[in-house]
């Protein structure tokens, strides 16, 4: 089976990956607020529904709706993996977020781009240079240091926190499976038509068990937060799919590993602007050390091949 190859437009790929990183950095705060009034299934169903409706209208107006006839047996299997993987990721991430906190959920979910990068080495025959392997080790150590320092600072609710963390690990694994399947599907579809198929599949998965009546009870602020979550889904995942089309998955995953730092920044800003909705999280010196390791490791993984001419 022929494998997808990136276009080589690395600057565009980096810009798209950075856009995804910033949007995903802000998302946990909005989701945490939305979960105060909506359950995880209804929230996820609404996000996928809005994303699918907007993208379908956009592609339909341009005559670019995807044709399912292009999917062979392997294509249907990959689409099923992508849909089920992303659906499971959305649900488990929300549950884990509800049990922990925005910053910690983003730190743990960074296992997902790490797994995506490692999986791409096997599936897509991408390769790391020595400096990139060192960067991966630093990144992993930074994530571990950050999480360990936060876990040690918890006075109560440790069992709840550990349970939420374990669920977030599941979310990371399912997202990596989705990412690998999506990257191969880009061999058949361009990024936007492919994302429409995935959004529709995920919307169908969550159609049972939703409680749409809860939407009627939202106030103006609640609707604003909910619509931001939906728009975030559309733009961030669209940018992510396009980034995979132009850049190696291993390098996209390295940029996404910076997301916890964006979440920390948004948390501090949110606590200042919306103190009743967003509560600042204590960050120890070791937490900053871990965050620094994440940044340094991500940069090494992203730029470590430049000396050998692999980055164009």
FITORTI-740135 format. One record per residue (C-alpha): residue number from 1; residue in one letter; x, y, z. Coordinates in steps of 0.001 Angstrom, whole numbers, always signed. Last residue first. Example, Ala and Ser with C-alpha at 12.3 -4.5 7.8 and 13.67 -1.06 7.14 Angstrom:
ATOM   num   residuo         x         y         z
ATOM     2         s    +13670     -1060     +7140
ATOM     1         a    +12300     -4500     +7800
***
This chain:
ATOM   num   residuo         x         y         z
ATOM   312         x    +13076    +22213     +3898
ATOM   311         x    +13928    +20145     +6966
ATOM   310         x    +15930    +17012     +6162
ATOM   309         x    +19131    +18937     +5476
ATOM   308         x    +21248    +16958     +7944
ATOM   307         x    +21726    +19950    +10224
ATOM   306         x    +18001    +20663    +10188
ATOM   305         x    +17180    +17238    +11608
ATOM   304         x    +17104    +18372    +15244
ATOM   303         x    +14710    +21233    +14569
ATOM   302         x    +11370    +19748    +15584
ATOM   301         x    +12650    +17111    +18013
ATOM   300         x    +15090    +19579    +19553
ATOM   299         x    +12427    +22272    +19848
ATOM   298         x    +10012    +19880    +21529
ATOM   297         x    +12654    +18748    +24005
ATOM   296         x    +13505    +22304    +24990
ATOM   295         x     +9872    +23317    +25437
ATOM   294         x     +8892    +20189    +27375
ATOM   293         x    +11989    +20484    +29537
ATOM   292         x    +11083    +24065    +30356
ATOM   291         x     +7644    +22904    +31452
ATOM   290         x     +9267    +20340    +33732
ATOM   289         x    +11516    +22965    +35287
ATOM   288         x     +8508    +25271    +35686
ATOM   287         x     +6653    +22502    +37485
ATOM   286         x     +9729    +21914    +39628
ATOM   285         x     +9589    +25552    +40740
ATOM   284         x     +5976    +25067    +41758
ATOM   283         x     +2849    +26057    +39841
ATOM   282         x      -316    +26559    +41865
ATOM   281         x     -3368    +26558    +39583
ATOM   280         x     -5397    +29697    +38988
ATOM   279         x     -9189    +29332    +39161
ATOM   278         x    -11316    +30111    +36129
ATOM   277         x    -15055    +30825    +36348
ATOM   276         x    -15383    +33286    +39224
ATOM   275         x    -11981    +34871    +38509
ATOM   274         x    -12881    +35612    +34872
ATOM   273         x    -10301    +38154    +33607
ATOM   272         x     -7407    +37425    +35980
ATOM   271         x     -8074    +33697    +36262
ATOM   270         x     -8490    +33524    +32497
ATOM   269         x     -5102    +35150    +31878
ATOM   268         x     -3349    +32742    +34242
ATOM   267         x     -5195    +29786    +32725
ATOM   266         x     -4445    +30983    +29175
ATOM   265         x      -727    +31035    +29963
ATOM   264         x      -835    +27592    +31560
ATOM   263         x     -2795    +26261    +28588
ATOM   262         x      -230    +27681    +26150
ATOM   261         x     +2517    +25948    +28116
ATOM   260         x      +559    +22701    +28038
ATOM   259         x      +276    +22987    +24208
ATOM   258         x     +4042    +22872    +23541
ATOM   257         x     +3840    +19159    +22678
ATOM   256         x     +1796    +20163    +19646
ATOM   255         x     +4966    +21501    +18025
ATOM   254         x     +6681    +18117    +18501
ATOM   253         x     +3696    +16217    +17095
ATOM   252         x     +3842    +18245    +13885
ATOM   251         x     +7529    +17308    +13619
ATOM   250         x     +6894    +13554    +13913
ATOM   249         x     +3881    +13803    +11596
ATOM   248         x     +6108    +15135     +8793
ATOM   247         x     +4870    +18400     +7280
ATOM   246         x     +2547    +19517     +4460
ATOM   245         x      -448    +17154     +4650
ATOM   244         x       -28    +16639     +8375
ATOM   243         x      -340    +20403     +8824
ATOM   242         x     -3579    +20397     +6813
ATOM   241         x     -5131    +17847     +9169
ATOM   240         x     -4016    +19854    +12202
ATOM   239         x     -5347    +23111    +10744
ATOM   238         x     -8750    +21510    +10175
ATOM   237         x     -8604    +20019    +13656
ATOM   236         x     -7993    +23438    +15181
ATOM   235         x    -10507    +25334    +13053
ATOM   234         x    -13552    +23082    +13381
ATOM   233         x    -13029    +21942    +16958
ATOM   232         x    -12260    +25475    +18128
ATOM   231         x    -15450    +26681    +16481
ATOM   230         x    -17427    +24133    +18522
ATOM   229         x    -15689    +25034    +21791
ATOM   228         x    -16174    +28741    +21064
ATOM   227         x    -19847    +28085    +20395
ATOM   226         x    -20178    +26419    +23808
ATOM   225         x    -18409    +29273    +25611
ATOM   224         x    -20630    +31888    +23967
ATOM   223         x    -23721    +29782    +24633
ATOM   222         x    -22860    +29582    +28321
ATOM   221         x    -22245    +33335    +28468
ATOM   220         x    -25648    +34018    +26934
ATOM   219         x    -27448    +31669    +29347
ATOM   218         x    -27796    +27938    +28788
ATOM   217         x    -31009    +26189    +29831
ATOM   216         x    -32166    +25494    +26285
ATOM   215         x    -28993    +23495    +25642
ATOM   214         x    -30023    +21014    +28316
ATOM   213         x    -32889    +19888    +26076
ATOM   212         x    -30313    +18426    +23687
ATOM   211         x    -29624    +15537    +26113
ATOM   210         x    -27405    +13107    +24206
ATOM   209         x    -27333     +9342    +24694
ATOM   208         x    -27460     +8364    +21046
ATOM   207         x    -26220    +10974    +18566
ATOM   206         x    -22665    +10593    +19892
ATOM   205         x    -21405     +8090    +17302
ATOM   204         x    -23289     +9874    +14510
ATOM   203         x    -21479    +13136    +15296
ATOM   202         x    -18177    +11230    +15241
ATOM   201         x    -18892     +9873    +11767
ATOM   200         x    -19999    +13278    +10510
ATOM   199         x    -16858    +14941    +11889
ATOM   198         x    -14639    +12252    +10341
ATOM   197         x    -16257    +12565     +6920
ATOM   196         x    -16007    +16366     +7087
ATOM   195         x    -12360    +16107     +8193
ATOM   194         x    -11569    +14131     +5041
ATOM   193         x    -13229    +16703     +2809
ATOM   192         x    -11092    +19414     +4506
ATOM   191         x     -7720    +17610     +4476
ATOM   190         x     -7568    +16374      +893
ATOM   189         x     -8744    +12812      +410
ATOM   188         x     -7077     +9558      -710
ATOM   187         x     -3447     +9856      +483
ATOM   186         x     -4787    +12034     +3298
ATOM   185         x     -6329     +8801     +4589
ATOM   184         x     -2836     +7753     +5686
ATOM   183         x     -2516    +10808     +7937
ATOM   182         x     -5986    +10255     +9352
ATOM   181         x     -5203     +6693    +10405
ATOM   180         x     -2027     +7800    +12184
ATOM   179         x     -3806    +10680    +13918
ATOM   178         x     -6760     +8569    +15052
ATOM   177         x     -4497     +5928    +16586
ATOM   176         x     -2559     +8714    +18350
ATOM   175         x     -5831    +10143    +19652
ATOM   174         x     -6875     +6760    +21069
ATOM   173         x     -3596     +6415    +22962
ATOM   172         x     -3758     +9935    +24396
ATOM   171         x     -7361     +9566    +25551
ATOM   170         x     -6447     +6316    +27305
ATOM   169         x     -3691     +8223    +29128
ATOM   168         x     -6304    +10846    +30033
ATOM   167         x     -8403     +8133    +31669
ATOM   166         x     -5414     +7211    +33842
ATOM   165         x     -5011    +10850    +34837
ATOM   164         x     -8661    +11118    +35818
ATOM   163         x     -8296     +8070    +38037
ATOM   162         x     -5134     +9512    +39581
ATOM   161         x     -6886    +12822    +40333
ATOM   160         x     -9946    +11170    +41840
ATOM   159         x     -7713     +9015    +44017
ATOM   158         x     -5697    +12085    +45098
ATOM   157         x     -8799    +14036    +46103
ATOM   156         x     -7126    +15958    +48886
ATOM   155         x     -3769    +17657    +49519
ATOM   154         x     -2464    +17702    +45965
ATOM   153         x     +1015    +19239    +45658
ATOM   152         x     +2722    +15915    +44985
ATOM   151         x      +568    +15375    +41899
ATOM   150         x     +1633    +18741    +40491
ATOM   149         x     +5322    +17992    +40957
ATOM   148         x     +4946    +14539    +39432
ATOM   147         x     +3068    +15917    +36419
ATOM   146         x     +5708    +18519    +35602
ATOM   145         x     +8626    +16159    +36138
ATOM   144         x     +7061    +13448    +33964
ATOM   143         x     +6320    +15882    +31138
ATOM   142         x     +9839    +17270    +31306
ATOM   141         x    +11373    +13793    +31292
ATOM   140         x     +9365    +12904    +28182
ATOM   139         x    +10471    +16098    +26429
ATOM   138         x    +14091    +15542    +27407
ATOM   137         x    +13954    +11999    +26007
ATOM   136         x    +12318    +13186    +22797
ATOM   135         x    +14980    +15863    +22458
ATOM   134         x    +17741    +13281    +22791
ATOM   133         x    +16019    +11234    +20088
ATOM   132         x    +15860    +14361    +17930
ATOM   131         x    +19561    +15029    +18414
ATOM   130         x    +20367    +11491    +17259
ATOM   129         x    +18367    +11919    +14051
ATOM   128         x    +14789    +10698    +13945
ATOM   127         x    +13215     +8761    +11090
ATOM   126         x     +9980     +8631     +9143
ATOM   125         x     +9110     +5200     +7844
ATOM   124         x     +5398     +6018     +7658
ATOM   123         x     +4142     +3258     +9956
ATOM   122         x     +7133     +2747    +12275
ATOM   121         x     +8516     +6260    +12644
ATOM   120         x     +4976     +7610    +12387
ATOM   119         x     +4050     +5638    +15492
ATOM   118         x     +6784     +7376    +17469
ATOM   117         x     +5491    +10790    +16423
ATOM   116         x     +1886     +9875    +17103
ATOM   115         x     +2851     +8449    +20492
ATOM   114         x     +4594    +11707    +21398
ATOM   113         x     +1657    +13656    +19981
ATOM   112         x      -675    +11693    +22298
ATOM   111         x     +1534    +11617    +25411
ATOM   110         x      +910    +15326    +25395
ATOM   109         x     -2500    +14436    +26808
ATOM   108         x      -826    +14273    +30197
ATOM   107         x      +306    +17892    +30156
ATOM   106         x     -2980    +19124    +28724
ATOM   105         x     -4980    +17379    +31426
ATOM   104         x     -2668    +18828    +34040
ATOM   103         x     -3161    +22381    +32854
ATOM   102         x     -6944    +22122    +32498
ATOM   101         x     -7584    +20331    +35812
ATOM   100         x     -8320    +16816    +37134
ATOM    99         x    -11581    +14838    +37268
ATOM    98         x    -13498    +16972    +34742
ATOM    97         x    -10482    +16973    +32442
ATOM    96         x    -10290    +13171    +32552
ATOM    95         x    -13971    +12895    +31628
ATOM    94         x    -13561    +15442    +28838
ATOM    93         x    -10435    +13723    +27520
ATOM    92         x    -12189    +10345    +27614
ATOM    91         x    -15063    +11629    +25468
ATOM    90         x    -13011    +13487    +22892
ATOM    89         x    -10448    +10680    +22568
ATOM    88         x    -13077     +7978    +22163
ATOM    87         x    -14707     +9916    +19329
ATOM    86         x    -11306    +10612    +17745
ATOM    85         x    -10322     +6933    +17790
ATOM    84         x    -13726     +5717    +16654
ATOM    83         x    -13754     +8094    +13701
ATOM    82         x    -10102     +7555    +12703
ATOM    81         x    -10265     +3768    +13103
ATOM    80         x    -13509     +3633    +11090
ATOM    79         x    -11946     +5806     +8382
ATOM    78         x     -8943     +3481     +8238
ATOM    77         x    -11208      +453     +7800
ATOM    76         x    -13249     +2213     +5120
ATOM    75         x    -10051     +3115     +3289
ATOM    74         x     -8720      -452     +3511
ATOM    73         x    -11871     -1747     +1844
ATOM    72         x    -11756      +946      -818
ATOM    71         x    -12815     +4538      -291
ATOM    70         x    -12991     +6679     -3431
ATOM    69         x    -16687     +5837     -3832
ATOM    68         x    -17288     +7748      -601
ATOM    67         x    -17035    +10971     -2578
ATOM    66         x    -16103    +14023      -514
ATOM    65         x    -17959    +17339      -984
ATOM    64         x    -15852    +19751     -3012
ATOM    63         x    -18459    +21527     -5117
ATOM    62         x    -17482    +24921     -3738
ATOM    61         x    -20779    +25689     -2012
ATOM    60         x    -20852    +22088      -788
ATOM    59         x    -17406    +22434      +806
ATOM    58         x    -18389    +25444     +2924
ATOM    57         x    -21830    +24099     +3791
ATOM    56         x    -20386    +20728     +4790
ATOM    55         x    -17700    +22469     +6881
ATOM    54         x    -20264    +24503     +8804
ATOM    53         x    -22590    +21532     +9403
ATOM    52         x    -19800    +19119    +10380
ATOM    51         x    -18214    +21534    +12872
ATOM    50         x    -21597    +22380    +14384
ATOM    49         x    -22503    +18717    +14808
ATOM    48         x    -19072    +17720    +16129
ATOM    47         x    -19180    +20329    +18870
ATOM    46         x    -22816    +19591    +19725
ATOM    45         x    -22179    +15855    +20109
ATOM    44         x    -19139    +16540    +22314
ATOM    43         x    -21119    +18755    +24697
ATOM    42         x    -24032    +16325    +24769
ATOM    41         x    -21739    +13388    +25576
ATOM    40         x    -19700    +15233    +28244
ATOM    39         x    -22684    +16493    +30226
ATOM    38         x    -23599    +20167    +30114
ATOM    37         x    -23890    +22915    +32785
ATOM    36         x    -20560    +22915    +34654
ATOM    35         x    -18988    +20970    +31799
ATOM    34         x    -19027    +24158    +29700
ATOM    33         x    -16623    +25891    +32119
ATOM    32         x    -14136    +23009    +32003
ATOM    31         x    -14508    +22886    +28220
ATOM    30         x    -13641    +26572    +27885
ATOM    29         x    -10537    +26173    +30033
ATOM    28         x     -9554    +22992    +28218
ATOM    27         x     -9759    +24730    +24781
ATOM    26         x     -7242    +27547    +25216
ATOM    25         x     -4145    +25425    +24647
ATOM    24         x     -5900    +23492    +21902
ATOM    23         x     -6307    +26741    +19982
ATOM    22         x     -2660    +27694    +20475
ATOM    21         x     -1361    +24251    +19445
ATOM    20         x     -3598    +24051    +16391
ATOM    19         x     -2336    +27405    +15144
ATOM    18         x     +1238    +26262    +15783
ATOM    17         x      +644    +23133    +13681
ATOM    16         x      -711    +25278    +10836
ATOM    15         x     +2263    +27660    +10975
ATOM    14         x     +4721    +24730    +11123
ATOM    13         x     +3143    +23028     +8105
ATOM    12         x     +3226    +26310     +6184
ATOM    11         x     +6922    +26690     +6959
ATOM    10         x     +7576    +23014     +6119
ATOM     9         x     +6112    +23019     +2636
ATOM     8         x     +7514    +19518     +1959
ATOM     7         x     +4285    +18161      +479
ATOM     6         x     +4120    +15368     +3054
ATOM     5         x     +4142    +11727     +1841
ATOM     4         x     +1193     +9376     +2260
ATOM     3         x     +2020     +5691     +1970
ATOM     2         x     +1359     +3415     -1003
ATOM     1         x        +0        +0        +0
***
